[in-house]
Amino acid sequence: MASIVADGAGVPRGLTRLVYVPRFWSRTKSEIETDAGKRLLVAWGFGDDEAQARAEAERRMQRLSQHFATGTSDPGEYDYGGGRPLREEILQVLGPSAILTRNRHGAVVLNAASLLFLDVDLPPEGGLGRLGRLLGKKDPVATAVERLRDALRTAAPGVGFRLYRTAAGLRVIAVDREFDPAGIETQALMQRTGTDEAFARLCRSQKSFRARLTPKHWRCACPKPPGEHPREESAKAEFAAWCQRYERAIEEHATCRYVETVGSGTPLAKLAHLIQLHDRATRCEEPLPLA
């Protein structure tokens, strides 16, 4: 990943508007009394500068404290994918419509404003499934690819898609037209193809599509990264050492494997470089175990 991941310290302002990833985060804490005793509340604020992030953290703390004081809750603001941007480190801004970030598990993620990704999970294959294939029954993955192919042709006729195998299922990229992550057409396509519901909600909430470019650490015998973004200065050296260990651990793994193209294989000019980046970073053409 060294060829595509750059130091995010010099990320220019104004380039994250179509794919919004906050440049600054601020955390505030407050201890309150409850019927069960004292409870520590933590609220995160975000913004394009430190002052804005601090002000947002204070605002969220006031609302959180009020909810506890009145016995109400506001899951829409505080839960995962409920309207708050993901707290991820910006690695590289690729333009106004795409950003590379590092997720909480340490993997590199491509966030794109209009390059459609679909994630379709498959049930894990047990012993009976393997026995069935030995007895000549159809490969369940091949069956899933066939169903997905038919769903794409029916739901989005004339659109070209690239299909990939992942460790847990299938991934789809629309190559020759743009999609709106929060659009009705996109949500209908996700439902028709059996796209993971959590992934669909996140795309709608964040108003961007996401694709993990590097393997999951636990599939490569690598421990989870220490701490969380944004890290204190005292923790940055430990995290840098983890990153080096992670890069070594993923050397013999791919994130997905190219399967086939449905429809046109000619990508839209403005999407081509992102598709090429995806394929290079995921090592989808290499015969490596998937992680």
N, C-alpha and C positions, 0 to 999 in steps of 0.2 A: 504493500500500500504506500510505500514511500514516494512513489512516482506521482500520486494524486492527492495525497494529504499534505496540507501546508500548515504552518503555524498560524493559528487564528488570532494572534495578538494584534495584527494589523488589519483586521477586517474593516473595510471601508463602510462608512455610514450610508444609509439610504438604499443599500442593495438587497435588503432582506424584506422588502415590502410585499412582494408577491408570495414569498415563502417566509413567514415571520418566525424568526427564532431570536429571542431577546439576547442582547449583548451583555446585559448586566442583571445580576440577581442579588437580592438582599434578604437576609433572614432576621426575624425578630422573635423574641421569646417572651412569654408572660406566664406567671404562676397564678392560678385562681383557686378559690375554695369551692368544692362541690360537696354533695351529700356523702360521697365516698372518700372525702379528704381532698388534699391538695392535688392539683393536676397541672402539668406543664403544657402550655400551648405553644405551638410553633407555626409561624406564618411566613411564607415566602412572597416577596414582591419582585417584579421584573420591569425592565424598561430599557431605553436606549442610552441611558446614562445612570450614574450611581444615585443621583438625587431622585430621579424618577423611580428607580427601583426601591429606594428606602421609603418613599412616600407611599408606594403601592403596598409594601409590606405592612406599614402602619395601618393603612386602610383595611387591609384584609384581617389584621389582628383585631381591630375594633369590631369588625363584623363577626369574626369567630367568637370573640369574648361575649358579644351580645347574644349570639345563638345559644351559648352554654348558659348564660345567665337567665334567658327566657325559656330554656328547655326546648328550643326549636333547632332545626338543622337545615343546612343549605348544601346538600350534596352536589347540586349542579355546579357550584363554583369551586369546590375543593377536591372532587374526585378525579381520577385519572381520565383524561380525555373529556372533561366536563367544561371546557371553555378556557382553561388555563393552558398556555403554551407549555410544551414539554421542557423540563429543565435539563438541557443538553449542551455540551460544549460545542461551539462552532469551530470546525476544523478548516473549512475552506468555503468561500463564497464563489460559486461557479457562474454567477450572473444573477439578474433579478428574479429568476424563476427556479433556481436550484441551489441548494446548500448541502454541504456534507457536515454531519454532526456525529458525535460519539454518544451512544445511548448509555443507560445506567449499567448495562452489562459489559461495556467496554468495546462493543462492536461499532464499526463505521456504518452510518446510515445515509442514504441518498434521499433528500427531501425535495420533491419536485412539484411545481405548481400545476402542471398540465400533462406530464408524462404518466399515463395511467398504469398503475401496478395493481394486480389482484393476487391475493394469497388464498389458496384453497387447501385446507388441511385434509389429510386422508387418515382414516383409522389405522392404527398400527397393525402390521401383519403378524398374526400369531402362528403357532405351529400348524394349525389346520389349513391356513392359507398357503403355507409353503408346501404342505403335503398335497394340496389340490393342484398346485403348479406341477409337481412331480408326476401327478397322475394325468396331466394333460389339460387341466382346466385353464381358462384364460387368466392371464396375469391381471390382478386387480388394479395395478397401476395403469396398464394399457386400457383397461375398461374405463378408468377415471379420466384418462386423456381423451378417449373417444367421446365420453359424455360432455367434457369441457369443450371440446372442439365443436360439437353440435350446438351447445348452448351459446357459444360465441357467435357462430354463424347465424343463429336464429335471432339473438338479442341485438347484434350489431352487424347486420349484413353489409358486406363491402369494406369492412375495416380489417386491416392487417394486424395480426398478433404474433408474438413470439412466446412459445411455451417452454417452461423450464421445470425440471424436477428438483425439489428441495429435500432436505432430510426428513421433513414432516409432511410433504405434500407437493403442490404444484404452484408455480408462479407464472403470471401472465404479464406481458408488456404490450400495450397498443403502440404500434410503430408509425402509423401514417396519418394519425389525426390526434388532436388534443382533446382532453376531457376536463370537465369541471369537477374537482373532488367532492364538492357539496351539491352537485347538480342532481336533478331527478333522474336523468338518463344514466348517470354513473351509479347511483344507488340501485336502480332497477337492474343494471347489468351485474352488479355485485350480488344481488339477491338471486338472479337467474343462474349464476355460475356457482353458487354455494360459497361465495367468499366469506372468510372468517368474519363473524359479526363484530368482534372487538376491533379488528382492523378497519372495517367499514365505518364504525363510529368514530375512530380516531381520524381517519381521512376527512370525514365530514366536519369534525370539530376543529381540526388544525388547518383545514382548507388546503391540504397538500397531500400528495401521495408519498408513501415511504417504502423503501426497499433496503433491507440489510445487505451490505456489501461484503462483510467479513464474517467468518464463522462464529458461532456461539462458543464461549470459552469452555463451558462444561462438556461440550462434545469433543474438545481437544485436550482434555486432561489438564486444563489450566484453572487455577483458582479464580474466584470472583475478584473484580478490582477493588482495591481498598478505598473507602470513603465514597463521596458523591460530589458531583459538580454543583457549585463551585468549591473547590478544595482550598483549605487553608494553606498558607505558604509552607508550614511545617510538614504537610502531607504530600506536597507536590513531588518531592524526590522519590518517595515510596511509590507513588503512582507512575512516575516515569520508569522506574525499575519494573513495575508490573507490565507496562506497555511493551517493554523489550521482551519480557517473558512471553507475553501474548503473541507477539509477532513471530517468535520462534515456534510457538505451539501450533500456529495455523499454517505453517509452511507446507505441510503435507495434506492439506484439506482444501476443498472447494466449498463455496456457499450454495451453488446450484449448478445444474447441468442442462445445457441446451437440449431440447427434445425435438421441436419442429416449429415450422411457421405455418400459420393459418391465414390464408388470403395473401395479399400483397406482402412481399418481403422488403419493399423499398421504403425506408423510413423518411418521415418528414424532415426536411433539412434542419429545422431548428431543434429537432429532437435527436438527431443522429449522434451528436457528440455525447449525449447523456447515455444513450443505449450502448455506445462503444465503451464508455467508461464503466458502465454496469457490467458488461461482459468481461472486460479485462480484469476488473477488481474481484469479481466473483469466481473467476477462473473457470467459467462455465464450459469451456472447450477442452479442459484437461481431465484425464481419467483418474480423478482423485476421489477419495471417500468424501461424502457430503457431511458438512457440519453447519 
